[in-house]
Amino acid sequence: MSDPEIRDDRAAGRLEAVAGGEVIGRVEYFVLDSPGRALVPVHTIVEPAHEGKGIAGALVRELYAIAGREDSAVVPLCPYVAKWAERHPEEAPPADQELWAAAKEWPAAHPGRF
């Protein structure tokens, strides 16, 4: 299998890995606009047939790249993204505490979103 295409479906809050016309992995996230701008991943999912191929890591790497291009932080509420960030500090700058606090409050204010 060649590397999957990674595309950002911002309206749906998903960064998707697509191969052969099929979504084989995704990071679900929301955009936080206050007190600063941040992408906040909450789930990382790779279809079982595609696990162990580096797809989740490629998705997270692209999420941080998008955040960098948009001058946004990443607040990794998703455990996988948080672990990835710990292992790749040169690619995953930490977000400030004010963003963390706002990101943790957002899901409760938007029930049913995730």
N, C-alpha and C positions, 0 to 999 in steps of 0.2 A: 504494500500500500504506500502511495506517495503521501507526503505531508498533507494533512487536511488544510482546507482553506479556513481561515478564522475571520468571522465577520461579526460586527457589532450591530445588534438589533436594539438600539437604544430605546425605542418606543416600548418594546416588550421587556426591557431590562435584562437582556441576555447577550452574552458573548458566546458565539457558537462555533464549534469545530465541525466542518462539513466535509464529507468525503463521499463521492459517488452520488451526490444529491441528497444524502441522508445526514441528519444531525447526529453526530456520534459522541458529542460531549458539549457541555455548556457550563458557564458560570452565570448564575443569577445574581443580579445586583440592583441597587437603586442609586440614584444621584442625590446627594445631599448638597443643597445650595446655601445653607446658613448653619452655622456662623462662618463658614468658608465653603469652598467647593471640594467635594470628595466623591469618589466612586466607592460604594460600600458593597462588596461581595458577601452574599449570605449562604450560597450553596454552590458546590462544584460537583458536577455529575458527569461520569463517563459511562457510556453503554458497556455492559459486561463483556461483550465480544471484543472491545477495543481497549480494555484496561491493560496497564503495564506497557503502553507504547509511548508514553511521554505526552499524551494529549492534555491531561490536566495541567501539567507544568507549562506547556506551550500556551494554553489559554491564560494562565495567570501571568506569565511573562508579557503577553500582549495587553492584558488589562493594565499592568503597570506602565507599559509603553504608551498606551492611550492616555492614561492619567498624566504622564510626563508631557505629552504633546499638548494637552489641554490645561497645563499648569494646575492640575488638581492633585489632591492627596488620595491615598487609598487607605480605607479603614477596614481591615480584614476581619469581619465578624464570622466569616466562614472558617472553620478550623483548618481545612486544607490550605487555604490561602495564607492563614496566619503562620502555619508551619513552613510553607514555602518561603515566606518573607524572612523568617528567622534564618533559613539556610542560604538566602541570597540577599544579604543586607546591602550589597553594592547596587542592586537593582530595585530594592524595595525600601525607600526611605520611610521612616516612621511618621505617622500622623500625630498632630498635637492632641493633648488631652481634651481640649474643648470640642474638637471634631469627634473624638471617641465618645464623649458624653452625648452629643447630639445624635450620633449614629445609633447608639444603643437605645435611644428613646424613639426613634423613627418607626420601627416595626410595631410598637404598641399603639402608636398614633394612626397606623394604617393597617388595621387587622384584615386578614384574609389576603394580603398581598403576597406573602410567602408562606 
